[in-house]
Amino acid sequence: MATGDRKIDSAIKKTTLGYQSFEKLLQKGSLSKEPSRETLPKKSHPKQKLKKELRRYRIQHKAKFTTPFHRFWFRYIYPSKELLEAKEYDKVAQFILGDLENFVSYTFEELCNEMLEERFGQKGGSYWDRRVELDILIDLPNGKKVVGECKWKNSKVCKKVFTTLQKKSSLVGFDVEYYALFSKSSFSNELLKSKPKNLLLFDLEDFKEWSEQAVYKKKEKVPYSFEF
């Protein structure tokens, strides 16, 4: 789970002590369950039979670490126990730095979700089913959705990312009110020029502004003010 596979069933199967370890981490509060919002496939007609693979299909729930520290510990420190005891600190540092971008990528996704939750005043989270995965999905009171994609890469997000997000949303039948793209390295000129009104774009400057407002709110105890 610390290295990326957050689906509970598949993660547990990778070790003989998987279930015991999972339950222990839940009890200690290091892990929390993230239920899937997927629904089981249904028959379109009472007399119709579902395909064999769909009859056997089981929804998989996920789990996540309650703090970035716990995820960091189990991703890097715990596997490096022997190296640390042998004082091989350079090797541990090399191990961490060689993979740190992957670690930060998911933390970035969590922050993106928090930002959208505050903007829309609704709880969000990731979405996955047997066909697609979405970094962010927020259900709005009017029945429509906000879907988002987060890219922690050293290249600009292009129009193709937006098109793919639209296709995935359409595949699962979501009625989308807003699409949101988050980028570490800004966006391509093509995407900026063709940006529709229902597409929200966020880069690191937006996170800087958001964090500054968070500090101001904490000091002055005033509500956030966001504009689209």
Secondary structure in CASP SS format (residue, H / E / C, confidence):
PFRMAT SS
TARGET T0000
AUTHOR 0000-0000-0000
METHOD secondary structure of the structure
MODEL  1
M C 1.00
A C 1.00
T C 1.00
G C 1.00
D C 1.00
R C 1.00
K E 1.00
I H 1.00
D H 1.00
S H 1.00
A H 1.00
I H 1.00
K C 1.00
K C 1.00
T C 1.00
T C 1.00
L C 1.00
G H 1.00
Y H 1.00
Q H 1.00
S H 1.00
F H 1.00
E H 1.00
K H 1.00
L H 1.00
L H 1.00
Q H 1.00
K H 1.00
G C 1.00
S C 1.00
L E 1.00
S E 1.00
K E 1.00
E E 1.00
P C 1.00
S C 1.00
R C 1.00
E C 1.00
T C 1.00
L C 1.00
P C 1.00
K C 1.00
K C 1.00
S C 1.00
H C 1.00
P C 1.00
K C 1.00
Q C 1.00
K C 1.00
L C 1.00
K C 1.00
K H 1.00
E H 1.00
L H 1.00
R H 1.00
R C 1.00
Y C 1.00
R C 1.00
I C 1.00
Q C 1.00
H C 1.00
K E 1.00
A E 1.00
K E 1.00
F E 1.00
T C 1.00
T C 1.00
P H 1.00
F H 1.00
H H 1.00
R H 1.00
F H 1.00
W H 1.00
F H 1.00
R H 1.00
Y H 1.00
I H 1.00
Y H 1.00
P H 1.00
S H 1.00
K H 1.00
E H 1.00
L H 1.00
L H 1.00
E H 1.00
A C 1.00
K C 1.00
E C 1.00
Y H 1.00
D H 1.00
K H 1.00
V H 1.00
A H 1.00
Q H 1.00
F H 1.00
I H 1.00
L H 1.00
G H 1.00
D H 1.00
L H 1.00
E H 1.00
N H 1.00
F H 1.00
V H 1.00
S H 1.00
Y H 1.00
T H 1.00
F H 1.00
E H 1.00
E H 1.00
L H 1.00
C H 1.00
N H 1.00
E H 1.00
M H 1.00
L H 1.00
E H 1.00
E H 1.00
R H 1.00
F H 1.00
G C 1.00
Q C 1.00
K C 1.00
G E 1.00
G E 1.00
S E 1.00
Y E 1.00
W E 1.00
D C 1.00
R C 1.00
R C 1.00
V C 1.00
E E 1.00
L E 1.00
D E 1.00
I E 1.00
L E 1.00
I E 1.00
D E 1.00
L C 1.00
P C 1.00
N C 1.00
G C 1.00
K C 1.00
K E 1.00
V E 1.00
V E 1.00
G E 1.00
E E 1.00
C E 1.00
K E 1.00
W C 1.00
K C 1.00
N C 1.00
S C 1.00
K C 1.00
V E 1.00
C C 1.00
K H 1.00
K H 1.00
V H 1.00
F H 1.00
T H 1.00
T H 1.00
L H 1.00
Q H 1.00
K H 1.00
K H 1.00
S H 1.00
S H 1.00
L H 1.00
V C 1.00
G C 1.00
F C 1.00
D C 1.00
V E 1.00
E E 1.00
Y E 1.00
Y E 1.00
A E 1.00
L E 1.00
F E 1.00
S E 1.00
K C 1.00
S C 1.00
S C 1.00
F E 1.00
S C 1.00
N H 1.00
E H 1.00
L H 1.00
L H 1.00
K H 1.00
S C 1.00
K C 1.00
P C 1.00
K C 1.00
N C 1.00
L E 1.00
L E 1.00
L E 1.00
F E 1.00
D C 1.00
L H 1.00
E H 1.00
D H 1.00
F H 1.00
K H 1.00
E H 1.00
W H 1.00
S H 1.00
E H 1.00
Q H 1.00
A H 1.00
V H 1.00
Y H 1.00
K H 1.00
K H 1.00
K H 1.00
E H 1.00
K C 1.00
V C 1.00
P C 1.00
Y C 1.00
S C 1.00
F C 1.00
E C 1.00
F C 1.00
END
